Amino acid sequence: MIYESYADGNSSTAIAKMLNDNGITTVMGCKWRSDGVLRVLRNEIYAGHLLL
């Protein structure tokens, strides 16, 4: 959902708001912030850029 929203042109702030509005929390059960969304977008493992 995060990658699709970002590809559609939404900002990290808008994505965090959308996740929070839909009741989707982080792994730790916290509300999303824009820096957390950016961390997911830049993570090589989530993005599929890491080769093992």
mmCIF entry with sequence, helices, sheets and N, C-alpha, C, O atoms, coordinates in Angstrom:
data_MODEL
# 
_entry.id   MODEL 
# 
_entity.id                         1 
_entity.type                       polymer 
_entity.pdbx_number_of_molecules   1 
# 
_entity_poly.entity_id                      1 
_entity_poly.type                           'polypeptide(L)' 
_entity_poly.nstd_linkage                   no 
_entity_poly.nstd_monomer                   no 
_entity_poly.pdbx_seq_one_letter_code       MIYESYADGNSSTAIAKMLNDNGITTVMGCKWRSDGVLRVLRNEIYAGHLLL 
_entity_poly.pdbx_seq_one_letter_code_can   MIYESYADGNSSTAIAKMLNDNGITTVMGCKWRSDGVLRVLRNEIYAGHLLL 
_entity_poly.pdbx_strand_id                 A 
# 
loop_
_entity_poly_seq.entity_id 
_entity_poly_seq.num 
_entity_poly_seq.mon_id 
_entity_poly_seq.hetero 
1 1  MET n 
1 2  ILE n 
1 3  TYR n 
1 4  GLU n 
1 5  SER n 
1 6  TYR n 
1 7  ALA n 
1 8  ASP n 
1 9  GLY n 
1 10 ASN n 
1 11 SER n 
1 12 SER n 
1 13 THR n 
1 14 ALA n 
1 15 ILE n 
1 16 ALA n 
1 17 LYS n 
1 18 MET n 
1 19 LEU n 
1 20 ASN n 
1 21 ASP n 
1 22 ASN n 
1 23 GLY n 
1 24 ILE n 
1 25 THR n 
1 26 THR n 
1 27 VAL n 
1 28 MET n 
1 29 GLY n 
1 30 CYS n 
1 31 LYS n 
1 32 TRP n 
1 33 ARG n 
1 34 SER n 
1 35 ASP n 
1 36 GLY n 
1 37 VAL n 
1 38 LEU n 
1 39 ARG n 
1 40 VAL n 
1 41 LEU n 
1 42 ARG n 
1 43 ASN n 
1 44 GLU n 
1 45 ILE n 
1 46 TYR n 
1 47 ALA n 
1 48 GLY n 
1 49 HIS n 
1 50 LEU n 
1 51 LEU n 
1 52 LEU n 
# 
_struct_asym.id          A 
_struct_asym.entity_id   1 
# 
loop_
_struct_conf.conf_type_id 
_struct_conf.id 
_struct_conf.pdbx_PDB_helix_id 
_struct_conf.beg_label_comp_id 
_struct_conf.beg_label_asym_id 
_struct_conf.beg_label_seq_id 
_struct_conf.pdbx_beg_PDB_ins_code 
_struct_conf.end_label_comp_id 
_struct_conf.end_label_asym_id 
_struct_conf.end_label_seq_id 
_struct_conf.pdbx_end_PDB_ins_code 
_struct_conf.beg_auth_comp_id 
_struct_conf.beg_auth_asym_id 
_struct_conf.beg_auth_seq_id 
_struct_conf.end_auth_comp_id 
_struct_conf.end_auth_asym_id 
_struct_conf.end_auth_seq_id 
_struct_conf.pdbx_PDB_helix_class 
_struct_conf.details 
_struct_conf.pdbx_PDB_helix_length 
HELX_P HELX_P1 AA1 ILE A 2  ? ALA A 7  ? ILE A 2  ALA A 7  1 ? 6  
HELX_P HELX_P2 AA2 SER A 12 ? ASP A 21 ? SER A 12 ASP A 21 1 ? 10 
HELX_P HELX_P3 AA3 SER A 34 ? ARG A 42 ? SER A 34 ARG A 42 1 ? 9  
HELX_P HELX_P4 AA4 GLU A 44 ? ALA A 47 ? GLU A 44 ALA A 47 1 ? 4  
# 
_struct_conf_type.id          HELX_P 
_struct_conf_type.criteria    ? 
_struct_conf_type.reference   ? 
# 
loop_
_atom_site.group_PDB 
_atom_site.id 
_atom_site.type_symbol 
_atom_site.label_atom_id 
_atom_site.label_alt_id 
_atom_site.label_comp_id 
_atom_site.label_asym_id 
_atom_site.label_entity_id 
_atom_site.label_seq_id 
_atom_site.pdbx_PDB_ins_code 
_atom_site.Cartn_x 
_atom_site.Cartn_y 
_atom_site.Cartn_z 
_atom_site.occupancy 
_atom_site.B_iso_or_equiv 
_atom_site.pdbx_formal_charge 
_atom_site.auth_seq_id 
_atom_site.auth_comp_id 
_atom_site.auth_asym_id 
_atom_site.auth_atom_id 
_atom_site.pdbx_PDB_model_num 
ATOM 1   N N  . MET A 1 1  ? 0.825  -1.188  0.000  1.00 0.00 ? 1  MET A N  1 
ATOM 2   C CA . MET A 1 1  ? 0.000  0.000   0.000  1.00 0.00 ? 1  MET A CA 1 
ATOM 3   C C  . MET A 1 1  ? 0.873  1.258   0.000  1.00 0.00 ? 1  MET A C  1 
ATOM 4   O O  . MET A 1 1  ? 0.567  2.233   -0.687 1.00 0.00 ? 1  MET A O  1 
ATOM 5   N N  . ILE A 1 2  ? 1.948  1.230   0.764  1.00 0.00 ? 2  ILE A N  1 
ATOM 6   C CA . ILE A 1 2  ? 2.840  2.393   0.841  1.00 0.00 ? 2  ILE A CA 1 
ATOM 7   C C  . ILE A 1 2  ? 3.495  2.653   -0.507 1.00 0.00 ? 2  ILE A C  1 
ATOM 8   O O  . ILE A 1 2  ? 3.539  3.794   -0.967 1.00 0.00 ? 2  ILE A O  1 
ATOM 9   N N  . TYR A 1 3  ? 4.006  1.598   -1.146 1.00 0.00 ? 3  TYR A N  1 
ATOM 10  C CA . TYR A 1 3  ? 4.683  1.766   -2.433 1.00 0.00 ? 3  TYR A CA 1 
ATOM 11  C C  . TYR A 1 3  ? 3.712  2.208   -3.521 1.00 0.00 ? 3  TYR A C  1 
ATOM 12  O O  . TYR A 1 3  ? 4.046  3.062   -4.342 1.00 0.00 ? 3  TYR A O  1 
ATOM 13  N N  . GLU A 1 4  ? 2.517  1.631   -3.531 1.00 0.00 ? 4  GLU A N  1 
ATOM 14  C CA . GLU A 1 4  ? 1.519  2.012   -4.531 1.00 0.00 ? 4  GLU A CA 1 
ATOM 15  C C  . GLU A 1 4  ? 1.130  3.478   -4.374 1.00 0.00 ? 4  GLU A C  1 
ATOM 16  O O  . GLU A 1 4  ? 1.030  4.206   -5.362 1.00 0.00 ? 4  GLU A O  1 
ATOM 17  N N  . SER A 1 5  ? 0.913  3.906   -3.151 1.00 0.00 ? 5  SER A N  1 
ATOM 18  C CA . SER A 1 5  ? 0.534  5.297   -2.900 1.00 0.00 ? 5  SER A CA 1 
ATOM 19  C C  . SER A 1 5  ? 1.645  6.254   -3.311 1.00 0.00 ? 5  SER A C  1 
ATOM 20  O O  . SER A 1 5  ? 1.387  7.314   -3.882 1.00 0.00 ? 5  SER A O  1 
ATOM 21  N N  . TYR A 1 6  ? 2.889  5.867   -3.013 1.00 0.00 ? 6  TYR A N  1 
ATOM 22  C CA . TYR A 1 6  ? 4.023  6.717   -3.383 1.00 0.00 ? 6  TYR A CA 1 
ATOM 23  C C  . TYR A 1 6  ? 4.161  6.788   -4.905 1.00 0.00 ? 6  TYR A C  1 
ATOM 24  O O  . TYR A 1 6  ? 4.433  7.852   -5.460 1.00 0.00 ? 6  TYR A O  1 
ATOM 25  N N  . ALA A 1 7  ? 3.974  5.659   -5.568 1.00 0.00 ? 7  ALA A N  1 
ATOM 26  C CA . ALA A 1 7  ? 4.048  5.625   -7.037 1.00 0.00 ? 7  ALA A CA 1 
ATOM 27  C C  . ALA A 1 7  ? 2.938  6.454   -7.663 1.00 0.00 ? 7  ALA A C  1 
ATOM 28  O O  . ALA A 1 7  ? 3.101  6.985   -8.762 1.00 0.00 ? 7  ALA A O  1 
ATOM 29  N N  . ASP A 1 8  ? 1.808  6.568   -6.970 1.00 0.00 ? 8  ASP A N  1 
ATOM 30  C CA . ASP A 1 8  ? 0.693  7.387   -7.455 1.00 0.00 ? 8  ASP A CA 1 
ATOM 31  C C  . ASP A 1 8  ? 0.931  8.876   -7.234 1.00 0.00 ? 8  ASP A C  1 
ATOM 32  O O  . ASP A 1 8  ? 0.119  9.702   -7.649 1.00 0.00 ? 8  ASP A O  1 
ATOM 33  N N  . GLY A 1 9  ? 2.045  9.226   -6.580 1.00 0.00 ? 9  GLY A N  1 
ATOM 34  C CA . GLY A 1 9  ? 2.395  10.623  -6.397 1.00 0.00 ? 9  GLY A CA 1 
ATOM 35  C C  . GLY A 1 9  ? 2.073  11.203  -5.036 1.00 0.00 ? 9  GLY A C  1 
ATOM 36  O O  . GLY A 1 9  ? 2.196  12.411  -4.838 1.00 0.00 ? 9  GLY A O  1 
ATOM 37  N N  . ASN A 1 10 ? 1.663  10.365  -4.090 1.00 0.00 ? 10 ASN A N  1 
ATOM 38  C CA . ASN A 1 10 ? 1.357  10.859  -2.749 1.00 0.00 ? 10 ASN A CA 1 
ATOM 39  C C  . ASN A 1 10 ? 2.642  11.092  -1.964 1.00 0.00 ? 10 ASN A C  1 
ATOM 40  O O  . ASN A 1 10 ? 3.620  10.363  -2.129 1.00 0.00 ? 10 ASN A O  1 
ATOM 41  N N  . SER A 1 11 ? 2.634  12.104  -1.115 1.00 0.00 ? 11 SER A N  1 
ATOM 42  C CA . SER A 1 11 ? 3.793  12.408  -0.279 1.00 0.00 ? 11 SER A CA 1 
ATOM 43  C C  . SER A 1 11 ? 3.828  11.463  0.916  1.00 0.00 ? 11 SER A C  1 
ATOM 44  O O  . SER A 1 11 ? 2.839  10.794  1.216  1.00 0.00 ? 11 SER A O  1 
ATOM 45  N N  . SER A 1 12 ? 4.959  11.413  1.590  1.00 0.00 ? 12 SER A N  1 
ATOM 46  C CA . SER A 1 12 ? 5.078  10.558  2.769  1.00 0.00 ? 12 SER A CA 1 
ATOM 47  C C  . SER A 1 12 ? 4.125  11.026  3.876  1.00 0.00 ? 12 SER A C  1 
ATOM 48  O O  . SER A 1 12 ? 3.614  10.208  4.641  1.00 0.00 ? 12 SER A O  1 
ATOM 49  N N  . THR A 1 13 ? 3.891  12.317  3.961  1.00 0.00 ? 13 THR A N  1 
ATOM 50  C CA . THR A 1 13 ? 2.948  12.848  4.949  1.00 0.00 ? 13 THR A CA 1 
ATOM 51  C C  . THR A 1 13 ? 1.533  12.380  4.645  1.00 0.00 ? 13 THR A C  1 
ATOM 52  O O  . THR A 1 13 ? 0.800  11.978  5.549  1.00 0.00 ? 13 THR A O  1 
ATOM 53  N N  . ALA A 1 14 ? 1.150  12.432  3.382  1.00 0.00 ? 14 ALA A N  1 
ATOM 54  C CA . ALA A 1 14 ? -0.188 11.993  2.979  1.00 0.00 ? 14 ALA A CA 1 
ATOM 55  C C  . ALA A 1 14 ? -0.363 10.488  3.203  1.00 0.00 ? 14 ALA A C  1 
ATOM 56  O O  . ALA A 1 14 ? -1.434 10.033  3.604  1.00 0.00 ? 14 ALA A O  1 
ATOM 57  N N  . ILE A 1 15 ? 0.696  9.726   2.940  1.00 0.00 ? 15 ILE A N  1 
ATOM 58  C CA . ILE A 1 15 ? 0.633  8.284   3.138  1.00 0.00 ? 15 ILE A CA 1 
ATOM 59  C C  . ILE A 1 15 ? 0.488  7.959   4.620  1.00 0.00 ? 15 ILE A C  1 
ATOM 60  O O  . ILE A 1 15 ? -0.307 7.095   4.991  1.00 0.00 ? 15 ILE A O  1 
ATOM 61  N N  . ALA A 1 16 ? 1.248  8.642   5.466  1.00 0.00 ? 16 ALA A N  1 
ATOM 62  C CA . ALA A 1 16 ? 1.147  8.432   6.912  1.00 0.00 ? 16 ALA A CA 1 
ATOM 63  C C  . ALA A 1 16 ? -0.261 8.752   7.396  1.00 0.00 ? 16 ALA A C  1 
ATOM 64  O O  . ALA A 1 16 ? -0.820 8.013   8.208  1.00 0.00 ? 16 ALA A O  1 
ATOM 65  N N  . LYS A 1 17 ? -0.832 9.832   6.912  1.00 0.00 ? 17 LYS A N  1 
ATOM 66  C CA . LYS A 1 17 ? -2.196 10.202  7.295  1.00 0.00 ? 17 LYS A CA 1 
ATOM 67  C C  . LYS A 1 17 ? -3.187 9.140   6.852  1.00 0.00 ? 17 LYS A C  1 
ATOM 68  O O  . LYS A 1 17 ? -4.089 8.780   7.607  1.00 0.00 ? 17 LYS A O  1 
ATOM 69  N N  . MET A 1 18 ? -3.026 8.630   5.625  1.00 0.00 ? 18 MET A N  1 
ATOM 70  C CA . MET A 1 18 ? -3.922 7.612   5.106  1.00 0.00 ? 18 MET A CA 1 
ATOM 71  C C  . MET A 1 18 ? -3.840 6.332   5.954  1.00 0.00 ? 18 MET A C  1 
ATOM 72  O O  . MET A 1 18 ? -4.865 5.736   6.286  1.00 0.00 ? 18 MET A O  1 
ATOM 73  N N  . LEU A 1 19 ? -2.621 5.920   6.299  1.00 0.00 ? 19 LEU A N  1 
ATOM 74  C CA . LEU A 1 19 ? -2.451 4.726   7.122  1.00 0.00 ? 19 LEU A CA 1 
ATOM 75  C C  . LEU A 1 19 ? -3.112 4.909   8.485  1.00 0.00 ? 19 LEU A C  1 
ATOM 76  O O  . LEU A 1 19 ? -3.820 4.023   8.964  1.00 0.00 ? 19 LEU A O  1 
ATOM 77  N N  . ASN A 1 20 ? -2.875 6.057   9.101  1.00 0.00 ? 20 ASN A N  1 
ATOM 78  C CA . ASN A 1 20 ? -3.463 6.333   10.417 1.00 0.00 ? 20 ASN A CA 1 
ATOM 79  C C  . ASN A 1 20 ? -4.979 6.418   10.345 1.00 0.00 ? 20 ASN A C  1 
ATOM 80  O O  . ASN A 1 20 ? -5.668 5.910   11.230 1.00 0.00 ? 20 ASN A O  1 
ATOM 81  N N  . ASP A 1 21 ? -5.509 7.049   9.309  1.00 0.00 ? 21 ASP A N  1 
ATOM 82  C CA . ASP A 1 21 ? -6.957 7.167   9.150  1.00 0.00 ? 21 ASP A CA 1 
ATOM 83  C C  . ASP A 1 21 ? -7.627 5.811   8.963  1.00 0.00 ? 21 ASP A C  1 
ATOM 84  O O  . ASP A 1 21 ? -8.790 5.629   9.323  1.00 0.00 ? 21 ASP A O  1 
ATOM 85  N N  . ASN A 1 22 ? -6.880 4.856   8.395  1.00 0.00 ? 22 ASN A N  1 
ATOM 86  C CA . ASN A 1 22 ? -7.421 3.509   8.176  1.00 0.00 ? 22 ASN A CA 1 
ATOM 87  C C  . ASN A 1 22 ? -7.113 2.564   9.338  1.00 0.00 ? 22 ASN A C  1 
ATOM 88  O O  . ASN A 1 22 ? -7.394 1.368   9.254  1.00 0.00 ? 22 ASN A O  1 
ATOM 89  N N  . GLY A 1 23 ? -6.541 3.089   10.414 1.00 0.00 ? 23 GLY A N  1 
ATOM 90  C CA . GLY A 1 23 ? -6.278 2.293   11.597 1.00 0.00 ? 23 GLY A CA 1 
ATOM 91  C C  . GLY A 1 23 ? -5.111 1.330   11.459 1.00 0.00 ? 23 GLY A C  1 
ATOM 92  O O  . GLY A 1 23 ? -4.997 0.381   12.234 1.00 0.00 ? 23 GLY A O  1 
ATOM 93  N N  . ILE A 1 24 ? -4.235 1.565   10.474 1.00 0.00 ? 24 ILE A N  1 
ATOM 94  C CA . ILE A 1 24 ? -3.066 0.713   10.264 1.00 0.00 ? 24 ILE A CA 1 
ATOM 95  C C  . ILE A 1 24 ? -1.922 1.282   11.079 1.00 0.00 ? 24 ILE A C  1 
ATOM 96  O O  . ILE A 1 24 ? -1.519 2.429   10.885 1.00 0.00 ? 24 ILE A O  1 
ATOM 97  N N  . THR A 1 25 ? -1.397 0.473   11.996 1.00 0.00 ? 25 THR A N  1 
ATOM 98  C CA . THR A 1 25 ? -0.313 0.937   12.856 1.00 0.00 ? 25 THR A CA 1 
ATOM 99  C C  . THR A 1 25 ? 1.015  0.344   12.390 1.00 0.00 ? 25 THR A C  1 
ATOM 100 O O  . THR A 1 25 ? 1.057  -0.542  11.536 1.00 0.00 ? 25 THR A O  1 
ATOM 101 N N  . THR A 1 26 ? 2.086  0.852   12.968 1.00 0.00 ? 26 THR A N  1 
ATOM 102 C CA . THR A 1 26 ? 3.414  0.311   12.699 1.00 0.00 ? 26 THR A CA 1 
ATOM 103 C C  . THR A 1 26 ? 3.529  -1.048  13.384 1.00 0.00 ? 26 THR A C  1 
ATOM 104 O O  . THR A 1 26 ? 2.622  -1.463  14.106 1.00 0.00 ? 26 THR A O  1 
ATOM 105 N N  . VAL A 1 27 ? 4.637  -1.733  13.158 1.00 0.00 ? 27 VAL A N  1 
ATOM 106 C CA . VAL A 1 27 ? 4.877  -3.026  13.785 1.00 0.00 ? 27 VAL A CA 1 
ATOM 107 C C  . VAL A 1 27 ? 4.816  -2.920  15.307 1.00 0.00 ? 27 VAL A C  1 
ATOM 108 O O  . VAL A 1 27 ? 4.380  -3.849  15.988 1.00 0.00 ? 27 VAL A O  1 
ATOM 109 N N  . MET A 1 28 ? 5.255  -1.788  15.825 1.00 0.00 ? 28 MET A N  1 
ATOM 110 C CA . MET A 1 28 ? 5.266  -1.564  17.272 1.00 0.00 ? 28 MET A CA 1 
ATOM 111 C C  . MET A 1 28 ? 3.917  -1.078  17.808 1.00 0.00 ? 28 MET A C  1 
ATOM 112 O O  . MET A 1 28 ? 3.780  -0.842  19.008 1.00 0.00 ? 28 MET A O  1 
ATOM 113 N N  . GLY A 1 29 ? 2.926  -0.929  16.934 1.00 0.00 ? 29 GLY A N  1 
ATOM 114 C CA . GLY A 1 29 ? 1.601  -0.496  17.360 1.00 0.00 ? 29 GLY A CA 1 
ATOM 115 C C  . GLY A 1 29 ? 1.438  1.003   17.472 1.00 0.00 ? 29 GLY A C  1 
ATOM 116 O O  . GLY A 1 29 ? 0.465  1.481   18.055 1.00 0.00 ? 29 GLY A O  1 
ATOM 117 N N  . CYS A 1 30 ? 2.379  1.748   16.922 1.00 0.00 ? 30 CYS A N  1 
ATOM 118 C CA . CYS A 1 30 ? 2.330  3.211   16.979 1.00 0.00 ? 30 CYS A CA 1 
ATOM 119 C C  . CYS A 1 30 ? 1.680  3.777   15.726 1.00 0.00 ? 30 CYS A C  1 
ATOM 120 O O  . CYS A 1 30 ? 1.485  3.077   14.732 1.00 0.00 ? 30 CYS A O  1 
ATOM 121 N N  . LYS A 1 31 ? 1.352  5.059   15.797 1.00 0.00 ? 31 LYS A N  1 
ATOM 122 C CA . LYS A 1 31 ? 0.851  5.751   14.615 1.00 0.00 ? 31 LYS A CA 1 
ATOM 123 C C  . LYS A 1 31 ? 1.997  6.023   13.659 1.00 0.00 ? 31 LYS A C  1 
ATOM 124 O O  . LYS A 1 31 ? 3.148  6.164   14.073 1.00 0.00 ? 31 LYS A O  1 
ATOM 125 N N  . TRP A 1 32 ? 1.673  6.093   12.382 1.00 0.00 ? 32 TRP A N  1 
ATOM 126 C CA . TRP A 1 32 ? 2.668  6.372   11.352 1.00 0.00 ? 32 TRP A CA 1 
ATOM 127 C C  . TRP A 1 32 ? 3.030  7.835   11.342 1.00 0.00 ? 32 TRP A C  1 
ATOM 128 O O  . TRP A 1 32 ? 2.187  8.700   11.581 1.00 0.00 ? 32 TRP A O  1 
ATOM 129 N N  . ARG A 1 33 ? 4.303  8.111   11.062 1.00 0.00 ? 33 ARG A N  1 
ATOM 130 C CA . ARG A 1 33 ? 4.798  9.464   10.814 1.00 0.00 ? 33 ARG A CA 1 
ATOM 131 C C  . ARG A 1 33 ? 5.458  9.446   9.445  1.00 0.00 ? 33 ARG A C  1 
ATOM 132 O O  . ARG A 1 33 ? 5.794  8.383   8.922  1.00 0.00 ? 33 ARG A O  1 
ATOM 133 N N  . SER A 1 34 ? 5.642  10.617  8.874  1.00 0.00 ? 34 SER A N  1 
ATOM 134 C CA . SER A 1 34 ? 6.202  10.689  7.522  1.00 0.00 ? 34 SER A CA 1 
ATOM 135 C C  . SER A 1 34 ? 7.613  10.117  7.459  1.00 0.00 ? 34 SER A C  1 
ATOM 136 O O  . SER A 1 34 ? 7.980  9.506   6.455  1.00 0.00 ? 34 SER A O  1 
ATOM 137 N N  . ASP A 1 35 ? 8.416  10.300  8.515  1.00 0.00 ? 35 ASP A N  1 
ATOM 138 C CA . ASP A 1 35 ? 9.769  9.752   8.478  1.00 0.00 ? 35 ASP A CA 1 
ATOM 139 C C  . ASP A 1 35 ? 9.761  8.226   8.517  1.00 0.00 ? 35 ASP A C  1 
ATOM 140 O O  . ASP A 1 35 ? 10.657 7.592   7.959  1.00 0.00 ? 35 ASP A O  1 
ATOM 141 N N  . GLY A 1 36 ? 8.774  7.635   9.159  1.00 0.00 ? 36 GLY A N  1 
ATOM 142 C CA . GLY A 1 36 ? 8.642  6.180   9.159  1.00 0.00 ? 36 GLY A CA 1 
ATOM 143 C C  . GLY A 1 36 ? 8.271  5.649   7.781  1.00 0.00 ? 36 GLY A C  1 
ATOM 144 O O  . GLY A 1 36 ? 8.757  4.598   7.362  1.00 0.00 ? 36 GLY A O  1 
ATOM 145 N N  . VAL A 1 37 ? 7.417  6.373   7.085  1.00 0.00 ? 37 VAL A N  1 
ATOM 146 C CA . VAL A 1 37 ? 7.049  5.992   5.719  1.00 0.00 ? 37 VAL A CA 1 
ATOM 147 C C  . VAL A 1 37 ? 8.283  6.066   4.821  1.00 0.00 ? 37 VAL A C  1 
ATOM 148 O O  . VAL A 1 37 ? 8.524  5.163   4.019  1.00 0.00 ? 37 VAL A O  1 
ATOM 149 N N  . LEU A 1 38 ? 9.055  7.131   4.953  1.00 0.00 ? 38 LEU A N  1 
ATOM 150 C CA . LEU A 1 38 ? 10.277 7.266   4.147  1.00 0.00 ? 38 LEU A CA 1 
ATOM 151 C C  . LEU A 1 38 ? 11.266 6.153   4.458  1.00 0.00 ? 38 LEU A C  1 
ATOM 152 O O  . LEU A 1 38 ? 11.961 5.673   3.563  1.00 0.00 ? 38 LEU A O  1 
ATOM 153 N N  . ARG A 1 39 ? 11.335 5.742   5.715  1.00 0.00 ? 39 ARG A N  1 
ATOM 154 C CA . ARG A 1 39 ? 12.241 4.663   6.097  1.00 0.00 ? 39 ARG A CA 1 
ATOM 155 C C  . ARG A 1 39 ? 11.840 3.359   5.396  1.00 0.00 ? 39 ARG A C  1 
ATOM 156 O O  . ARG A 1 39 ? 12.705 2.611   4.941  1.00 0.00 ? 39 ARG A O  1 
ATOM 157 N N  . VAL A 1 40 ? 10.556 3.090   5.309  1.00 0.00 ? 40 VAL A N  1 
ATOM 158 C CA . VAL A 1 40 ? 10.076 1.902   4.596  1.00 0.00 ? 40 VAL A CA 1 
ATOM 159 C C  . VAL A 1 40 ? 10.411 2.013   3.116  1.00 0.00 ? 40 VAL A C  1 
ATOM 160 O O  . VAL A 1 40 ? 10.870 1.045   2.510  1.00 0.00 ? 40 VAL A O  1 
ATOM 161 N N  . LEU A 1 41 ? 10.185 3.182   2.529  1.00 0.00 ? 41 LEU A N  1 
ATOM 162 C CA . LEU A 1 41 ? 10.437 3.361   1.097  1.00 0.00 ? 41 LEU A CA 1 
ATOM 163 C C  . LEU A 1 41 ? 11.913 3.215   0.746  1.00 0.00 ? 41 LEU A C  1 
ATOM 164 O O  . LEU A 1 41 ? 12.247 2.773   -0.354 1.00 0.00 ? 41 LEU A O  1 
ATOM 165 N N  . ARG A 1 42 ? 12.793 3.580   1.664  1.00 0.00 ? 42 ARG A N  1 
ATOM 166 C CA . ARG A 1 42 ? 14.231 3.530   1.403  1.00 0.00 ? 42 ARG A CA 1 
ATOM 167 C C  . ARG A 1 42 ? 14.874 2.204   1.823  1.00 0.00 ? 42 ARG A C  1 
ATOM 168 O O  . ARG A 1 42 ? 16.046 1.970   1.529  1.00 0.00 ? 42 ARG A O  1 
ATOM 169 N N  . ASN A 1 43 ? 14.133 1.351   2.496  1.00 0.00 ? 43 ASN A N  1 
ATOM 170 C CA . ASN A 1 43 ? 14.675 0.091   2.982  1.00 0.00 ? 43 ASN A CA 1 
ATOM 171 C C  . ASN A 1 43 ? 14.912 -0.857  1.812  1.00 0.00 ? 43 ASN A C  1 
ATOM 172 O O  . ASN A 1 43 ? 13.979 -1.182  1.078  1.00 0.00 ? 43 ASN A O  1 
ATOM 173 N N  . GLU A 1 44 ? 16.149 -1.301  1.632  1.00 0.00 ? 44 GLU A N  1 
ATOM 174 C CA . GLU A 1 44 ? 16.510 -2.158  0.506  1.00 0.00 ? 44 GLU A CA 1 
ATOM 175 C C  . GLU A 1 44 ? 15.773 -3.487  0.525  1.00 0.00 ? 44 GLU A C  1 
ATOM 176 O O  . GLU A 1 44 ? 15.451 -4.035  -0.529 1.00 0.00 ? 44 GLU A O  1 
ATOM 177 N N  . ILE A 1 45 ? 15.507 -4.001  1.702  1.00 0.00 ? 45 ILE A N  1 
ATOM 178 C CA . ILE A 1 45 ? 14.814 -5.286  1.795  1.00 0.00 ? 45 ILE A CA 1 
ATOM 179 C C  . ILE A 1 45 ? 13.367 -5.146  1.340  1.00 0.00 ? 45 ILE A C  1 
ATOM 180 O O  . ILE A 1 45 ? 12.892 -5.947  0.535  1.00 0.00 ? 45 ILE A O  1 
ATOM 181 N N  . TYR A 1 46 ? 12.661 -4.136  1.846  1.00 0.00 ? 46 TYR A N  1 
ATOM 182 C CA . TYR A 1 46 ? 11.266 -3.936  1.459  1.00 0.00 ? 46 TYR A CA 1 
ATOM 183 C C  . TYR A 1 46 ? 11.150 -3.584  -0.021 1.00 0.00 ? 46 TYR A C  1 
ATOM 184 O O  . TYR A 1 46 ? 10.204 -3.999  -0.690 1.00 0.00 ? 46 TYR A O  1 
ATOM 185 N N  . ALA A 1 47 ? 12.103 -2.825  -0.525 1.00 0.00 ? 47 ALA A N  1 
ATOM 186 C CA . ALA A 1 47 ? 12.058 -2.396  -1.916 1.00 0.00 ? 47 ALA A CA 1 
ATOM 187 C C  . ALA A 1 47 ? 12.462 -3.504  -2.884 1.00 0.00 ? 47 ALA A C  1 
ATOM 188 O O  . ALA A 1 47 ? 12.206 -3.403  -4.084 1.00 0.00 ? 47 ALA A O  1 
ATOM 189 N N  . GLY A 1 48 ? 13.092 -4.562  -2.370 1.00 0.00 ? 48 GLY A N  1 
ATOM 190 C CA . GLY A 1 48 ? 13.475 -5.678  -3.225 1.00 0.00 ? 48 GLY A CA 1 
ATOM 191 C C  . GLY A 1 48 ? 14.795 -5.478  -3.925 1.00 0.00 ? 48 GLY A C  1 
ATOM 192 O O  . GLY A 1 48 ? 15.040 -6.106  -4.955 1.00 0.00 ? 48 GLY A O  1 
ATOM 193 N N  . HIS A 1 49 ? 15.662 -4.616  -3.397 1.00 0.00 ? 49 HIS A N  1 
ATOM 194 C CA . HIS A 1 49 ? 16.949 -4.343  -4.035 1.00 0.00 ? 49 HIS A CA 1 
ATOM 195 C C  . HIS A 1 49 ? 18.105 -5.125  -3.413 1.00 0.00 ? 49 HIS A C  1 
ATOM 196 O O  . HIS A 1 49 ? 19.239 -5.024  -3.880 1.00 0.00 ? 49 HIS A O  1 
ATOM 197 N N  . LEU A 1 50 ? 17.833 -5.896  -2.374 1.00 0.00 ? 50 LEU A N  1 
ATOM 198 C CA . LEU A 1 50 ? 18.886 -6.616  -1.677 1.00 0.00 ? 50 LEU A CA 1 
ATOM 199 C C  . LEU A 1 50 ? 18.965 -8.040  -2.191 1.00 0.00 ? 50 LEU A C  1 
ATOM 200 O O  . LEU A 1 50 ? 17.967 -8.760  -2.196 1.00 0.00 ? 50 LEU A O  1 
ATOM 201 N N  . LEU A 1 51 ? 20.140 -8.444  -2.619 1.00 0.00 ? 51 LEU A N  1 
ATOM 202 C CA . LEU A 1 51 ? 20.364 -9.814  -3.079 1.00 0.00 ? 51 LEU A CA 1 
ATOM 203 C C  . LEU A 1 51 ? 21.096 -10.590 -2.002 1.00 0.00 ? 51 LEU A C  1 
ATOM 204 O O  . LEU A 1 51 ? 22.097 -10.120 -1.460 1.00 0.00 ? 51 LEU A O  1 
ATOM 205 N N  . LEU A 1 52 ? 20.605 -11.760 -1.695 1.00 0.00 ? 52 LEU A N  1 
ATOM 206 C CA . LEU A 1 52 ? 21.251 -12.599 -0.673 1.00 0.00 ? 52 LEU A CA 1 
ATOM 207 C C  . LEU A 1 52 ? 22.102 -13.656 -1.340 1.00 0.00 ? 52 LEU A C  1 
ATOM 208 O O  . LEU A 1 52 ? 22.730 -14.465 -0.657 1.00 0.00 ? 52 LEU A O  1 
# 
